[in-house]
Amino acid sequence: MKFVRLIFFLCLSTYIPRMLPALFMDKIQVSGKVSIFLQLIPYTAMASLIFPAILYVDENIWIGIIASLVAVIASLKKLPIIGVVLSSVIACVILYMFVFS
């Protein structure tokens, strides 16, 4: 029973700080620059998480670089997210099979 209570309070302690900003964000007025800054945070966080993985995906650094370039080109062509991921994976498979084998 202690374990269940511990898990419950740990879940509550992580849920409350995430829920409160979402509840009150409609009532908070921010300037245009702050709004733009807040909108760009998810993109910068994702880029900072993905970029190191691109460089260390394999012993050969070019696999990650070429696959990321394919993903960028596919996203600039406005492909859906699954198309971007699949094109990058297919580029990796082709590189492994024919170029860097």
Order of alpha helices (4+ residues) and beta strands (2+ residues): alpha-alpha-alpha-alpha
